[in-house]
Structure formats: structure tokens, C-alpha cells
Amino acid sequence: MTFAKKALTLTTLAALGFGASASAGPNLNGAGASFPAPLYQRWFADLAKAKDIQVNYQSVGSGAGVRQFIAGTVDFGATDEPIKASDAAKVKRGVVQFPATGGTIAIAYNKPGCSLKLTQKQVADIFLGTIRDWKELKCAPGKISVAHRSDGSGTTFSFTNSLSAFSPAWKSKVGEGKSVNWPVGVGGKGNEGVAGLLTNTPGSIGYISRAFVKGSLQSAAVQNKAGNFVKPDLKGGTAALNSIKLDADLAGEDPNPAGAQAYPITTLTWILAYKTGNGSKAGAIRDAFLYILSPKPQGLADDLGYVPLREGILKSAKAAVAKIGS
């Protein structure tokens, strides 16, 4: 199965019956994280109907999204890792960064008849290649095939950041980043590509957004800092997000939250907008982002495999959108 870059184009919108003609409303272009792409695509389709604002979002990965944002070839970028200060300094128009949704990173696997409960050490050891056979995880014996991202990825940053918190061996041998030197496994591009590898490879395991765990794939329960085994669902994700404190740039992370019900691999995902230089599109950009932060779109998050923003984080995100100028 081939997984192309996901894009919500005007043609797609028309074919699905979403939105108006290409000339009716403003057209915005964005690119970046594949992690939230299914939710963004739904939001932008609904936005076209509700506000007559057309958005073309390219799911190219966080690394590519940040590069396009710095280059100024898009109206906004998207990333699962907050933009670095050194990168933000390259954007002469100024950066407005805000979280759009939260999500859990599932340890997804294709092993029928196996119900995985993984300790934090086991998660790290699988991706270090020191656990190689399913029998070591109390499943039917067989070789474990590991899948990971091949492209620069905010999902990879969040996942490896948690692995570094879980395992001193991982931190010293591999560390964290959008791209790392994987000790074992094969790579797929985007969450879509990794999900495809897992679906087509019995006996495989990898990390993907919960939204991509479908069909033959299952999610492992992972032991959290409190010692409880937790699934990557709304309850576990919400408990984890509640522990994240945002800084002045609305960046924040907790790679191993302490809450008793917290799923330990949970992240926010951010949109990057320009503070100035938006011209006549400024109003449409603000309207689009305030729409996705409103109750109905946020209410769709759980149904599509994400964690809605709440209270302080949501209020801060809306305040940031107001800073987007012309």
C-alpha cells in the first residue's frame, strides 16, 4: 500500500461536498505535522462549510513544516515539537505559536491474540533491539519487527523524549530528536507510512498517533510513572495534558507525567502563524484558528483519536491567535 502526502485540497473538498467554489472565499496554505492530520482535515473541511475559508493542509511532517514556515512558502506551519528559538529568530515576520490539540502516541502492534502491557523499560528495550522475540513479552513466539519514522518528525521527538525519560540506556545510546539513529527497525514516512508498515507486517510494532490505530492494529497499555498500566485513550491523555505547564511561547512538555491515570507518551501539537505580513489574509487566518479552538471542533477531537484542549491551555491558545496581525 502506498501512502502519499495527505492534502486537503479544494478539489477534495468539492468532491466531498464540503465548502464553496475556489473563488468564493479566502484560500490558506499550511504544511507540517502528520500526527494531527486526520483531525486537521476534518476541521478544515467543516471550516469551509461554516466560514467559507478554504485550507490546503499538506501532511509533510513537522520537520518539513517548520522549514516551509521559516521559508515563508505557507500561511502557517504545524509541528509536534515547539519551534526552537534559533529557528524562530529566522522568521522576520515574527512567530505566533499556539497548541491546537493534544494527542497520545500509541505503541501500536500487529500481533493477533496478544494483549500487551509494557513497562517503560520494555518499551525502550523493544526500540533498542534488546527485546527481539514476542515470547519475551508473554505473547506467542516470533520475531519482533520494529517500525519507526524515516522523516524528521515531531512525533519522533515526543516519543524519543519519553524514551529518554523511561530509560537511561536509551538516553545515553540514542537520545531524543525529530530524527535519531535507530538501533533497529525499518522506517516509514509520516504516521500514515508507519501505520501502513504495521498493517502489512504481521508481528510488527511501532509508534503512531492513536488516530492511526485501526484495522488489525492494537494499542499496548504502557506503565506510567505511578506504576499503572494505561491505554492511550481520552482519559489517559487528558490526565497527562493536565500536567503540562506552558511557557511564554506556549511551549511545554512532560515526557513522563506523574498522574495516576496519565498515559505516559502524550503531547500537544502546535500551529505556527506569522505575527505580521499576513496582509488581506490576516482576518481569515484568525477566523480559521478561532474556529478550530471553538467548542464544536474541539468536541470532535476524541472521536477522531485526539485530546481536546481545555481551560488554561485553551484560553492561552485563543489569546495567542489575537496577536496575528496584517
Disulfide bonds with the S-S distance in Angstrom:
Cys114-Cys139 1.78
